[in-house]
Structure formats: C-alpha cells, structure tokens
C-alpha cells in the first residue's frame, strides 16, 4: 500500500470502549506516525485519561472526548459537532463495529457495511444467515431468562455449547452435556445478568483455527492464521496460538467463499473455524482485527506494520497485493487456575536477536486478586516468540516460559 498522501492528513476519529492495548499501543501510535491528528471517542474517557497520564504513550495521547459510542446517532452527532470533515472514522472494538460503520457511511467515508457488521456481531443472526444459504451450516437456538429450558432441551442435540449471543473473550461459555447442566449454567449467568441473551449451538469436534484477512471493498486478501489450543472443557480458554502462514488450501478457500457470501470485504476480519471431519465450519466472524495481542505478533511475522495497513484502508487506500514474509511465531497465555492474591509476578520484557524475538507482557500485577471465571479474562500474562522456523520458535518458547513464575497466596 502506498504511503498516506498529504491530502489525507487530518483528523482521524477512533471509536473505543474499554482501554485496550490494540488502541493505545497499536492504532493510536500508528495514526500518529502517519501524520494524523487523533480524536478518541469513548464512553470510558476517564479511564483513557488516566492511562495516558500515568502510563506509557503519553507522547501519542489523542484528544479524548466522551461519547455514548454504542448509540450511532450520538456518535454521528459527536463527530459532526467537532468537524464536518474527518478523514476517517474507525473502531477496532468488537461491540462498536455497527455504530462505527453507520457513522462512516453518514460522513461518506470508507467503512464496513453496517448490516454485515451487525450480523457478524450477533452470533444468532450470523448462524441464521449462513444456514439459510447452506442447510449443513451449524444450527443455533436463542434462549432468554424465563424460557422453558426443559422444552428447549428436547429440540437440541447434546453435547452443545452455551454462550452469550454477543459475547467476547470466551466469557460465560460452557460445554454442557445434558439438560441439568444447561439449566445450571443459564441460572448462574442470569443471576448476574438477567437480560443477557444466550445462544445454544452444536459442539464441533476438531482443531480450532483462525483466518486473518484484509479487504478494501473489492479485494479480500488472506494474511494467514493461527492454530489454537484450548483449555480442557467445559471452558474454552485459548492457551496457545501458533502462527500458520498458509494463504491457500481447500479449507481456506472454503472459508473465503463463505466470508464473501456473508458480505465480508472491507478492513480487518478475524474468523474462527473448526476443522471437522466434514470440512471447515465457521464458529465466529469477528469483523475487526484479532485481539489478545496477536495483532502485535502480526507485525513481526508479516514483515509490515499491520496497524497502519488497517488504518489506510479506512482512509480510502487501495489494498495492493501484500507479500507476508512467512516467519514463524507462537503466543502462549499463562492462566490463573485458582483464587488468591498475586504476591510476585514477572516483569515485562522484549528481547531480539538475529534469530527472532521474545516479548512477555504481564496482564496482572503483584497485589491483584484472582478469581478465575473460565475465560480469557483469566490471563496472567502472554509470551510471544517469533523466529525463522517453527522448531526454533518452539525451543525458545520453552526456554522463556521457564523464566516466568508467579507467587500466589490464598
């Protein structure tokens, strides 16, 4: 992709929810490096102000503006009050793709189709859309508090997976084997969130993979994907992710066909699928960049700046053919397994040499209380190792992992 031309310099609006590294360490610095002024619209303004006042990245601090970012009308109004001519409106938030797409369309800016963004986020809509076009696509059932779970259980096949219809980070997701387990899980969720809509879908046997793509509305390119290791059921915590640089195979071609039929074609998309005995089956279409710090690994293994490449699509640049350099990489996530208080935790580090790099980022600090809930929110820290080949990465991953220890008291 060509550098941003001078005419595109101006104000980029980034729409965000909770403070996260993809925004503060990825997209905001990338936009600054591209010469753009950044305005951050968020419903968590004080948290972002606190981050930039006390943490790293203060030199990249954007203008922070309070906004009800879940409401597309409020988002449009907030942008319009600031400027009639932003050069782009962008979000990487899982929850905000539809509102951001509507705002971008209102201002005549490049963006995603809001209908596609909506049905990607709403997992029930995704399942219905795909099943209308493919009778072999996985089924689903929506359930709310007060529904007759006993009657519903007679209509579904066990084992099955129960999860929030619009959830993230494997939160409140469980494998259930019978009606009693289904009722128990729903009851536990609804005690905390009575209005939460849950989704029941089949448990697909097979290896979990991701596919990372970029598109400019006309061309959709595969960057590669991760082979993902999960914790033992009933939870679905992602514990390791191995980068696979393949961009073409029968399975990938099939997933691309399904994505195009679904309407995916602009910006970043992170798709999760299972390789079943009957072929690949899509679990989720996340119409945004991959998270859990794997977007930072993409910069290392692909050989170009992933964050600025994504932003340039939202500024109207064409997606020229990209040639990933094909390096190896693995992410390992260290997870809290019991309640307690962290007394001692390893510190952040990054080391590089001619063979590759290793980066550890702590996600919890000494003094934090732990209450594992069976999701990706249980992560203590993440280790990313890259190198020229898979064997050297595996060796270095093992060596660095032995350096990471936590002391946890009751």
Order of alpha helices (4+ residues) and beta strands (2+ residues): beta-alpha-beta-alpha-beta-alpha-beta-alpha-alpha-alpha-beta-alpha-beta-beta-alpha-beta-beta-beta-beta-alpha-beta-beta-alpha-alpha-beta-beta-beta-beta-beta-beta-alpha-beta
